Amino acid sequence: MNAPDSIKPPNKPAPLYAKRTAVFPKKTDGPFRRFKWAVMAVCLIIYWGTPWLRWDRGPFAPHQAVLVDLEHRRFYMFAIEIWPQEFYFVAGMLIMAGIGLFLVTSAVGRAWCGYACPQTVWTDLYQHVDRLIDGDRNAQTRLQNAPWGAAKTMQRLFKWTVYLGIAFCTGGAWIFYFADAPTLQRQFWTGTAAPVAYAATGILTFTTFWLGGFMREQVCIYMCPWPRIQTAMLDENSLTVTYKHWRGEPRGSLKEAKGAATPLGDCIDCHQCVAVCPTGIDIREGAQIGCITCALCIDACDKAMDSVGRPRGLIDYCTLIDADLEASGKPARPALKVLFRPRTIAYFAIWGGIGAALLFMLGARERLTISVARERNPEFVQLSGGAVRNAFTVNLRNMQDRPRALRITAENMRGAALYSDEMASGAAQRELAVTVPADSMRRVRLYVVVPAEQARPHAFTFVAQPTDSVGGAVRRETQFMAPEPEHHDDKHEESE
Amino acid sequence: MTDKKVLGLDRHKVIDQATGTAMVGHEWDGIEELDTPLPRWWLWTFYATIVFALGYVLLYPAIPMLHAASTGLLGWTSRGMLATEMAEEHDRHRALRAAIAATPIEALASNPGLQRAAIEGGHAAFKVNCVQCHGAGAAGGKGYPNLNDDDWLWGGDLDTIQQTLVNGIRHPGNDNTRISQMPAFGRDGILTAPQVQDVVSHVRALSRQEPARAAAARGALLFANNCAVCHGAGGEGNRAVGAPKLTDRIWLYGGDRASLTNTLVNAHGGVMPAWGGRLDAETIKMLAIYVHSLGGGEAAPVAATALVTGR
């Protein structure tokens, strides 16, 4: 700043902060716009509808098809039920989602950003609200620049109320994924729901209202890390929305074209691509971080080209390689060749491999498990008659939607008798009957008593055999501890 | 031009052609930094964090003072929060404790849920009050009984354990405390040193640690005259006076010759506090249930001696 500059007067420093330039995208129509409508409808239906789907799981489990039951630590997804220790399924699905994004990005560029990202979907929704209430682009700009009066205030308040209504429906729907939806809705309106439900609704209502209603493209450009990652992931084979400058330049309106000495390009400089852009960029400046590849400019440009009788596709999805090919007059590569290349195939292989592994694990997982923790304080108990007792904490997990009656025995333990801490020691028997309630874990503190002559340290196995004769027994090996054989008695006898 | 840029001169004059943004003048291998202005709302976010921080500093303890931090307008403390949470937890258990208090101790086993709660509650109380002597696993030590085994000095049924807990053992000042006193046979000159050794031989023969020899035979007579009144003619013990059974494998002060000699010469009498005044009735009840559940609990009212031997 203090650099000496004797030749020219110091320049005015650039501003440190810039105000957001409001974006009023113009209404458009075309195949991509209709595709966006379809994606938005699917996304919103999935988001709002999923918690209300029912799924019959019998009398012992909730009947909500998709439910994240934080209170009971269960995650239900249709026929799949996940316990906390099986969270690797969720981790696996998240990894698949991540790799799926890589796959989609390398195949079709920023399709996530352009169509399916919630920020995009809700921004699109709010922009439709703007057009519905304030009118199209020009009317919105006029209203924006108009002085605040009663009419404008009323219109703005009305619009923000609609914003808030959408935001409330959005934030309020989120909580239904975490509890039985019909019950929670009743509780919500009668004021008896958990405070966290109201807090979550409030926070998400606010973020939707603020991010969808006001921040919009600022989220994509300044807040979201994903565009940065995607910038790094895009390569010369990735599809981007491309303005074909070799065809369009030099640009000029029809009037200018008439008076031009040399023929102008196809771009008639009608600014329709800029007018419809939801992030307010000019695609003709080339690929840029603000472009979410929603392709609305393609629709707008095609319409303009149709109206002046020029071929469509001045703005189109195109890769860098194909752009170079086309610019030098060669035909672009076939789409399939661009799509199937080592990178996308590798991503697909990883993605599919993880998916297959998850499916395999899903099919192979045990629905009844046993785990055993030896009591180590004390390691064993010497009983008065010479017998030795060990204590174990046996955890039986019944992950099925029905109670299981089990018979626990100690294999490889001659003369062993079992009883639990809820039983009298006199009731010890060779086997112990335990019922594990549906979809839950039962912890049993077990005592194993072994007669004096068998009391030596050795390995044995707990076997839990279902008595309903459906499914096999579960087993867990553990160790029985006993005092070392005593020798010091002999010494005393000799010393006497 | 390049020199000027490197020197930081004329920085605002260099305009990036593609974006129309001024450049800062920094260059790394041909990559140059644009002077893009931050979004204005970013600045407002920064101000908002300052406002939030101001409020936070006012409301919560934040500023270090000489002895403690500033108290904050809300008066929040981590200790206070703990106290609130403990009180809430206590309230949550109130109904359960009332149910345990209302149920006779022998009847708790017929209500598995309540019994389980009592065992867990007793376990928690045990960790606070009992582990100092009996150990975290209730395995005791020399002079401190192992509560896991099936050998009980005063009895191992629920009611007896509860009585022991309430009144203690040899607890001074409690009229109902369990009391007995073994004479110090050696120290007080009741038995001579050789006689003590004879009795030790007999006791070790009783518990089958030694074959019965001449010394044991001499000791048997001394035992009948001096010890049998409490420990029983066959050394089977007597729970009414807390006299241990001498025929089994369990020794509170050791069953070897040296330990037994020491016991006979000096006598032992362990003390356990009476918990009646210190803990509330439900806690004592839960403690009794917990100790009873450790594996050696006996049925009431008959004190069965032989439990499961596995034979």
HADDOCK unambig.tbl for C-alpha pairs under 7 A between the chains (distance, minus, plus):
assign (segid A and resid 3 and name CA) (segid B and resid 9 and name CA) 6.17 0.50 0.50
assign (segid A and resid 11 and name CA) (segid B and resid 12 and name CA) 6.53 0.50 0.50
assign (segid A and resid 13 and name CA) (segid B and resid 12 and name CA) 6.98 0.50 0.50
assign (segid A and resid 15 and name CA) (segid B and resid 37 and name CA) 6.22 0.50 0.50
assign (segid A and resid 16 and name CA) (segid B and resid 37 and name CA) 4.83 0.50 0.50
assign (segid A and resid 16 and name CA) (segid B and resid 38 and name CA) 6.22 0.50 0.50
assign (segid A and resid 17 and name CA) (segid B and resid 37 and name CA) 4.69 0.50 0.50
assign (segid A and resid 17 and name CA) (segid B and resid 38 and name CA) 4.61 0.50 0.50
assign (segid A and resid 17 and name CA) (segid B and resid 39 and name CA) 5.44 0.50 0.50
assign (segid A and resid 17 and name CA) (segid B and resid 40 and name CA) 5.11 0.50 0.50
assign (segid A and resid 18 and name CA) (segid B and resid 37 and name CA) 5.57 0.50 0.50
assign (segid A and resid 18 and name CA) (segid B and resid 38 and name CA) 5.97 0.50 0.50
assign (segid A and resid 18 and name CA) (segid B and resid 39 and name CA) 4.94 0.50 0.50
assign (segid A and resid 18 and name CA) (segid B and resid 40 and name CA) 5.19 0.50 0.50
assign (segid A and resid 19 and name CA) (segid B and resid 39 and name CA) 6.01 0.50 0.50
assign (segid A and resid 19 and name CA) (segid B and resid 40 and name CA) 5.06 0.50 0.50
assign (segid A and resid 20 and name CA) (segid B and resid 39 and name CA) 6.59 0.50 0.50
assign (segid A and resid 377 and name CA) (segid B and resid 137 and name CA) 4.77 0.50 0.50
assign (segid A and resid 378 and name CA) (segid B and resid 137 and name CA) 5.83 0.50 0.50
assign (segid A and resid 378 and name CA) (segid B and resid 139 and name CA) 5.86 0.50 0.50
assign (segid A and resid 381 and name CA) (segid B and resid 148 and name CA) 6.61 0.50 0.50
assign (segid A and resid 381 and name CA) (segid B and resid 149 and name CA) 6.06 0.50 0.50
assign (segid A and resid 382 and name CA) (segid B and resid 149 and name CA) 6.62 0.50 0.50
assign (segid A and resid 383 and name CA) (segid B and resid 149 and name CA) 5.51 0.50 0.50
assign (segid A and resid 383 and name CA) (segid B and resid 150 and name CA) 5.91 0.50 0.50
assign (segid A and resid 384 and name CA) (segid B and resid 150 and name CA) 6.44 0.50 0.50
assign (segid A and resid 384 and name CA) (segid B and resid 151 and name CA) 6.13 0.50 0.50
assign (segid A and resid 384 and name CA) (segid B and resid 248 and name CA) 4.92 0.50 0.50
assign (segid A and resid 384 and name CA) (segid B and resid 249 and name CA) 5.05 0.50 0.50
assign (segid A and resid 384 and name CA) (segid B and resid 250 and name CA) 5.64 0.50 0.50
assign (segid A and resid 385 and name CA) (segid B and resid 248 and name CA) 6.08 0.50 0.50
assign (segid A and resid 385 and name CA) (segid B and resid 249 and name CA) 6.75 0.50 0.50
assign (segid A and resid 385 and name CA) (segid B and resid 309 and name CA) 6.27 0.50 0.50
assign (segid A and resid 386 and name CA) (segid B and resid 249 and name CA) 6.47 0.50 0.50
assign (segid A and resid 387 and name CA) (segid B and resid 309 and name CA) 5.29 0.50 0.50
assign (segid A and resid 387 and name CA) (segid B and resid 310 and name CA) 6.83 0.50 0.50
assign (segid A and resid 415 and name CA) (segid B and resid 310 and name CA) 5.76 0.50 0.50
assign (segid A and resid 416 and name CA) (segid B and resid 310 and name CA) 6.36 0.50 0.50
assign (segid A and resid 417 and name CA) (segid B and resid 310 and name CA) 6.47 0.50 0.50
assign (segid A and resid 421 and name CA) (segid B and resid 293 and name CA) 4.78 0.50 0.50
assign (segid A and resid 421 and name CA) (segid B and resid 294 and name CA) 6.39 0.50 0.50
assign (segid A and resid 421 and name CA) (segid B and resid 295 and name CA) 6.31 0.50 0.50
assign (segid A and resid 422 and name CA) (segid B and resid 293 and name CA) 6.40 0.50 0.50
assign (segid A and resid 424 and name CA) (segid B and resid 297 and name CA) 6.48 0.50 0.50
assign (segid A and resid 424 and name CA) (segid B and resid 298 and name CA) 6.68 0.50 0.50
assign (segid A and resid 424 and name CA) (segid B and resid 299 and name CA) 6.81 0.50 0.50
assign (segid A and resid 425 and name CA) (segid B and resid 295 and name CA) 6.32 0.50 0.50
assign (segid A and resid 425 and name CA) (segid B and resid 296 and name CA) 6.45 0.50 0.50
assign (segid A and resid 425 and name CA) (segid B and resid 297 and name CA) 6.65 0.50 0.50
assign (segid A and resid 425 and name CA) (segid B and resid 307 and name CA) 6.60 0.50 0.50
assign (segid A and resid 425 and name CA) (segid B and resid 308 and name CA) 6.79 0.50 0.50
assign (segid A and resid 426 and name CA) (segid B and resid 307 and name CA) 5.71 0.50 0.50
assign (segid A and resid 426 and name CA) (segid B and resid 308 and name CA) 6.18 0.50 0.50
assign (segid A and resid 447 and name CA) (segid B and resid 295 and name CA) 6.80 0.50 0.50
assign (segid A and resid 449 and name CA) (segid B and resid 310 and name CA) 6.46 0.50 0.50
assign (segid A and resid 450 and name CA) (segid B and resid 310 and name CA) 5.57 0.50 0.50
assign (segid A and resid 451 and name CA) (segid B and resid 309 and name CA) 5.58 0.50 0.50
assign (segid A and resid 451 and name CA) (segid B and resid 310 and name CA) 4.48 0.50 0.50
assign (segid A and resid 451 and name CA) (segid B and resid 311 and name CA) 5.90 0.50 0.50
assign (segid A and resid 489 and name CA) (segid B and resid 209 and name CA) 6.50 0.50 0.50
assign (segid A and resid 493 and name CA) (segid B and resid 210 and name CA) 6.86 0.50 0.50
